[in-house]
């Protein structure tokens, strides 16, 4: 089983989005979400990767707990959502989302494939990313969900 070290930027339940500033080596407040909108799970990135948007690959950690910003969590990959994202009339870039389960999770320990995730969860997460991007006048267009093997190949291709 391949494991990945994921850095948490924004924690589950937070209405504040953080972003890691590599030059400063610090986490910065990026934006505040509208009242009632929070991150459904911890959200972070995969160090040592670079997506088409120039940032490390985005990861949603599906688990029953939340960590602190800056925490490194060992995870296993279960799926990815390929997506296009653009701002205003700008060029659409791939900005995929990877879904991982922390190795220490008990509630989601049984999840081995995309089909093991609770019914409707992936569609809810897809809708979260659509709404979240609208806050910055960005269009987030989900393309397709990928199984672990296909998702892993995207990670390998994005490794720097």
C-alpha positions in Angstrom: 0.0 0.0 0.0 1.3 3.4 -1.0 1.1 6.1 1.6 1.3 9.8 1.2 2.3 12.6 3.6 -0.3 15.3 3.4 0.1 18.8 4.9 -3.1 20.2 6.4 -3.9 23.8 5.5 -7.5 24.3 6.5 -9.1 22.1 9.2 -12.5 20.5 9.2 -15.2 22.8 10.4 -13.2 26.0 9.7 -14.7 29.0 7.9 -11.3 30.4 7.4 -9.2 29.2 4.4 -5.5 29.1 4.9 -2.8 28.8 2.3 0.9 27.9 2.8 3.3 30.6 1.6 6.3 28.7 0.5 8.6 31.8 0.4 7.8 32.8 4.0 7.4 29.2 5.3 4.1 30.2 7.0 0.4 29.6 6.7 -1.5 32.8 5.7 -5.2 33.6 5.9 -6.5 33.5 2.4 -10.2 34.2 2.9 -13.2 33.9 5.1 -16.1 31.8 3.9 -19.7 33.1 4.2 -21.6 32.4 7.4 -22.7 28.8 7.5 -20.1 27.5 5.0 -17.3 25.5 6.5 -14.8 22.9 5.2 -16.4 19.5 5.5 -13.1 17.7 6.2 -9.4 18.7 6.6 -8.1 20.2 3.4 -4.4 20.4 2.4 -1.8 19.6 -0.1 0.7 17.0 -1.2 4.2 18.3 -0.8 6.6 17.7 -3.6 3.9 17.9 -6.3 2.9 20.7 -8.7 -0.4 20.8 -10.5 -1.3 22.7 -13.7 -2.2 25.7 -11.6 1.3 25.9 -10.2 0.3 24.8 -6.7 0.9 21.5 -5.0 -1.9 19.0 -5.5 -5.0 19.6 -3.4 -6.2 16.8 -0.9 -9.3 16.4 1.1 -8.7 14.1 4.1 -11.8 12.1 4.7 -11.9 11.3 8.4 -13.9 11.6 11.6 -11.3 14.0 13.2 -9.6 17.2 12.5 -6.0 18.3 12.9 -4.3 21.6 13.3 -3.0 23.7 10.4 0.5 22.6 9.5 0.0 19.0 10.7 1.5 16.3 8.5 -0.9 13.3 8.1 0.0 9.9 6.6 -2.8 8.9 4.3 -3.8 6.4 1.6 -5.4 7.4 -1.6 -9.0 6.3 -2.5 -10.1 8.6 -5.4 -9.7 11.8 -7.3 -12.0 14.3 -8.9 -10.6 15.7 -12.2 -11.7 19.3 -12.7 -11.2 22.4 -14.8 -11.0 25.8 -13.0 -10.8 29.3 -14.4 -11.2 32.8 -13.2 -13.4 35.3 -15.2 -12.7 34.6 -18.9 -9.2 33.2 -18.3 -7.9 29.9 -19.6 -9.3 26.9 -17.8 -6.6 24.9 -16.0 -6.8 21.4 -14.5 -7.1 21.7 -10.7 -7.9 18.2 -9.5 -8.9 17.2 -6.0 -7.6 14.0 -4.4 -9.5 12.2 -1.6 -7.4 10.4 1.0 -8.1 8.5 4.2 -5.7 9.1 7.2 -4.0 5.9 8.2 -5.2 6.5 11.8 -8.9 6.8 10.9 -11.1 4.3 12.5 -14.5 5.3 11.1 -13.2 5.2 7.5 -10.7 2.3 7.9 -13.0 0.1 5.8 -12.8 2.5 2.8 -10.5 0.9 0.3 -12.0 2.1 -3.0 -14.2 5.0 -4.2 -17.2 2.6 -4.0 -16.7 2.2 -0.2 -17.3 5.9 0.5 -20.7 6.8 2.0 -23.5 7.3 -0.6 -23.6 10.8 -2.0 -20.4 12.0 -0.3 -18.4 12.6 -3.5 -21.3 14.5 -5.0 -21.5 16.7 -1.9 -17.8 17.3 -2.0 -18.0 18.2 -5.7 -20.7 20.7 -4.9 -18.6 22.1 -2.1 -15.8 22.9 -4.5 -18.1 24.4 -7.0 -19.6 26.8 -4.4 -16.2 27.5 -2.7 -14.7 28.6 -6.1 -17.7 30.8 -6.8 -16.6 32.9 -3.8 -13.6 34.0 -5.8 -15.4 34.4 -9.1 -13.9 31.2 -10.3 -15.6 28.5 -12.3 -14.9 24.9 -11.0 -16.1 22.3 -13.5 -16.0 18.7 -12.2 -15.0 16.3 -15.0 -14.9 12.7 -13.5 -14.1 10.7 -10.5 -11.1 8.4 -10.7 -10.3 5.2 -8.9 -7.2 5.0 -6.8 -4.9 3.6 -9.5 -5.8 6.3 -12.1 -5.5 9.0 -9.3 -2.1 7.6 -8.3 -0.8 8.1 -11.9 -1.8 11.7 -11.7 0.2 12.2 -8.6 3.2 10.5 -10.1 3.0 12.8 -13.1 2.8 15.9 -10.8 5.8 14.9 -8.6 8.6 17.5 -8.8 
